[in-house]
Amino acid sequence: MDNFVALFLIISSLFTTSVIADWNILKQRWSRNGVGDSLKNYCESWRMNVEVSNIRGFSVVPQECVGHVKKYMTSTQYKADSKRAAEEIKLYFSGCCTLKGDGKDAWIFDIDETLLSTIPYYNKHGFGGEKLNSTSFEAWIKESTAPALDHTLEIFHEIKNRGFKIFLISSRRETLRSATVDNLIKVGYHGWSNLMLRALDDELMEVKKYQSKMRQRLVDEGYRIWGIVGDQWSSFEGLPSAKRAFKLPNSMYHIA
Amino acid sequence: MDNFVALFLIISSLFTTSVIADWNILKQRWSRNGVGDSLKNYCESWRMNVEVSNIRGFSVVPQECVGHVKKYMTSTQYKADSKRAAEEIKLYFSGCCTLKGDGKDAWIFDIDETLLSTIPYYNKHGFGGEKLNSTSFEAWIKESTAPALDHTLEIFHEIKNRGFKIFLISSRRETLRSATVDNLIKVGYHGWSNLMLRALDDELMEVKKYQSKMRQRLVDEGYRIWGIVGDQWSSFEGLPSAKRAFKLPNSMYHIA
């Protein structure tokens, strides 16, 4: 009996010790979450205020929030947010517009973080926590390896098939045209009417003004701009405006 | 010895059982979180797309997301988001504007979910999950018990002290004037230049158009509108626009 009891005691104690060890790890984890909560709140409020354009013109993501931005931009939440935006775009273009069939019904898309994802580049360059190095960024663009954003790829073709003429307006420079076209085609985009890139004259212009100028050019040519899809407020603001603008998420960088 | 061992065994077993019980509760919780993740993503993407105005014109919060909205609107995250917006407003008005000192430098505030919080009402009415009952909502407004949003209260006075004239433009009806004034004063707001409410003529007008009309009136009177703070995009859109608009969070309702 004594032996049996002793054995049971040892096993029971070992089990207790193991469960308690897990329990302690767990408590530590909870406690860390407790400590981390206010930083998480802080960084999430930074991200949220960037998205609604209360925070503008930052040149780098605050160092303490780089981890938060990385986590978001590589999360299922980022995908869910983009998907939901695509669904709303679909809802709009399915019922919005009486197309005249004169080839003047237009739709505009941004490129980076809209048609293509530059996350693979930012993944190697601090997720917005490092100031953008144009030379290295443009070298990466020239590789033409940016993946498509799946939900935008899908609506791009649906919008085109509905009879809208598609215009791509990007702040990428004119020198990047062939790399950009290669990349777009490689991942499945085709059939746009015009790819508008920044000419030498436009390079010193604020992107917001450049975007307005390009839209003005379309309006002057008789186009009706039914929608814009982009990740930057500078693609929507100013006149002439589109009937609807759809904002895709991006907390890695801001273009004024 | 046998008694001692038996006692130790009993205590040890009781302890083990108790820890295991907690452990099981915890595992259930984790598992629930796992199952809940995609609903959480879904509702968060709904909320996010409402905030950036991709989703418009909903009359009720989707039933499956009412819990998520309630959680957010009563969370430290909602407070952090509002606080961060207030900090950005402060940053802007501290350096933005060369005031002429002619009494024509204006700033506009919304009322609900901007100066005052209607969360106590929505807390009793499904956090946006029930269609708004104007009669019961207006009866609640007449109680004049809406609390201030602390961060807005602070910047309200700072903006006023800087020499801006403050205009409150609300879609509350003219009949609610005295209850609104009572409520505002009770929680610490005073010194605004004009409280603009919806007259009988304006009640059938779309709120967005009504808001534009009120801004046009100010511009016609010679005011320069430096900023608007509101929780609805319909308070910012259309012409004339303010130099800057600041969006406060609100996922309980949408005003077109």
Interface residues (C-beta under 8 A of the other chain):
Chain A: M1 D2 V5 A6 F8 L9 S12 S13 F15 T16 V19 I20 D22 W23 L26 D37 S38 N41 Y42 E44 S45 W46 M48 N49 E51 V52 S53 N54 I55 T76 Q77 A80 D81 K83 R84 A85 E88 I89 F246 K247 P249
Chain B: M1 D2 V5 A6 F8 L9 S12 S13 F15 T16 V19 I20 D22 W23 L26 D37 S38 N41 Y42 E44 S45 W46 M48 N49 E51 V52 S53 N54 I55 T76 Q77 A80 D81 K83 R84 A85 E88 I89 F246 K247 P249
